[in-house]
Amino acid sequence: MKLSKQAIVSANDLKVEFTDVPEWGGEVGLRVMSGAARDKFDAWMMQRVKPINPADDPTDPKTKRTMDTQGMRSFLLSLTLCDENGVLLFENDVATLDAKSAPVLNTLFDKAQQINGLTPAAVETAVKNSDGAPN
């Protein structure tokens, strides 16, 4: 079946999964990121990739790099934690999430990675299925 623009726009593809958070006294929704949210997450991550040695050429592909992951869990959760209608709860409010329990954030982060194809295994599979050339 060939889809029309309206059919694509009407499709509800931002799946929400609910998970119990006993520490918070109830369930929270975790949503599949929209394309814009995924781009925002990818850009945020790329800004944190730096040469290990600041004197190295950042444009040289042979330069060894490291990634500053500070705030990564809260940032991803700000793009995925939602209510029962899929409305984001902490969009533009990462600082509030930063103050919450690390074990809770870690559990939710793991689930958010899973539903968004960001687990190490999913990333490895995506790399294997690509031609390996940067875009």
Secondary structure by P-SEA (a helix, b strand, c coil): ccccaaaaaacccbbbbbbbcccccbbbbbbcccaaaaaaaaaaaaaaccccccccccccccccccccccaaaaaaaaaccccccccccccccaaaaaaccaaaaaaaaaaaaaaacccaaaaaaaaaacccccc
